[in-house]
Amino acid sequence: MDATVTQYVGVPRFEPVEPAKVQVLRAEPMQPHDRLGEILLEISLDPAPPIEDVEQRLREEAAKLGASAVFVVRDLVVPYTSRKLIGVAIRNRP
């Protein structure tokens, strides 16, 4: 599983956090937050990893940006080859 992280320009920078503190959300939350960047995961389908491993990788990459959560904006399966998943790392505002 390969990851590419793109940190957004002009957004606040934060110290990394522990991956266990990063939530994986189904949708963008309603509470105020800052979008920190995007995480692209390229996942092999042969064999496909457990979803827990995919979520853990999202947590690890988002944690490097200092995120409090990550939500998936795109989940695309390329038949017989791979799965491409894009998540947006966010940091909740106080």
C-alpha positions in Angstrom: 0.0 0.0 0.0 1.6 3.2 -1.2 0.7 6.7 0.2 1.2 10.1 -1.3 0.5 13.1 1.0 -0.2 16.6 -0.4 -0.2 19.3 2.2 -2.4 22.3 1.2 -0.7 25.7 0.7 -1.6 28.5 3.0 -3.1 26.4 5.8 -1.9 26.2 9.4 1.0 23.7 10.2 0.8 21.5 13.2 3.2 19.1 15.1 2.6 15.4 14.4 0.2 13.6 16.7 -0.2 9.9 17.7 -2.0 8.0 15.0 -4.3 6.5 17.6 -5.7 10.0 18.2 -6.8 10.4 14.6 -10.4 9.5 13.8 -11.5 8.0 10.5 -14.8 9.6 9.5 -17.4 8.6 6.8 -18.1 12.2 5.8 -16.8 15.8 6.4 -17.9 16.9 9.9 -20.1 19.8 10.6 -18.0 21.4 13.4 -15.5 24.0 12.4 -12.1 22.6 11.2 -9.2 23.3 8.9 -8.4 21.1 5.9 -4.7 20.3 6.1 -4.1 18.1 3.0 -4.9 15.1 1.0 -3.8 11.5 1.4 -3.8 9.2 -1.7 -3.6 5.5 -1.0 -2.9 3.1 -3.8 -3.9 -0.3 -2.7 -3.2 -3.6 -4.4 -6.2 -6.0 -4.9 -4.0 -9.1 -5.0 -4.4 -9.7 -2.2 -6.6 -6.8 -0.8 -5.5 -5.8 2.7 -8.1 -5.8 5.5 -10.0 -2.5 5.9 -8.4 -2.1 9.3 -5.0 -1.8 7.7 -6.3 0.8 5.2 -7.8 2.9 8.0 -4.6 2.6 10.1 -2.5 3.8 7.1 -4.9 6.8 6.8 -4.4 7.5 10.5 -0.6 7.3 10.2 -0.4 9.7 7.3 -2.9 12.2 8.7 -1.1 12.1 12.1 2.1 13.3 10.3 0.1 16.5 9.4 -1.1 17.0 13.0 -4.7 16.0 12.0 -7.4 15.2 14.5 -9.4 13.3 11.8 -9.5 12.2 8.2 -12.5 11.6 5.9 -12.7 9.8 2.6 -13.7 11.8 -0.4 -13.0 9.2 -3.1 -12.8 5.4 -3.2 -12.2 4.0 -6.7 -11.6 0.4 -7.6 -9.7 -0.2 -10.8 -10.9 -3.6 -11.8 -8.4 -6.4 -11.3 -5.5 -4.1 -10.4 -5.9 -1.6 -7.6 -8.0 0.6 -5.4 -7.3 4.3 -5.1 -8.6 6.1 -2.0 -8.4 9.8 -1.3 -8.8 11.1 2.2 -8.7 14.7 3.5 -6.9 15.3 6.8 -8.5 17.9 9.0 -7.8 19.5 12.4 -10.8 20.5 14.5 -10.9 24.1 15.7 -11.2 24.8 19.4 
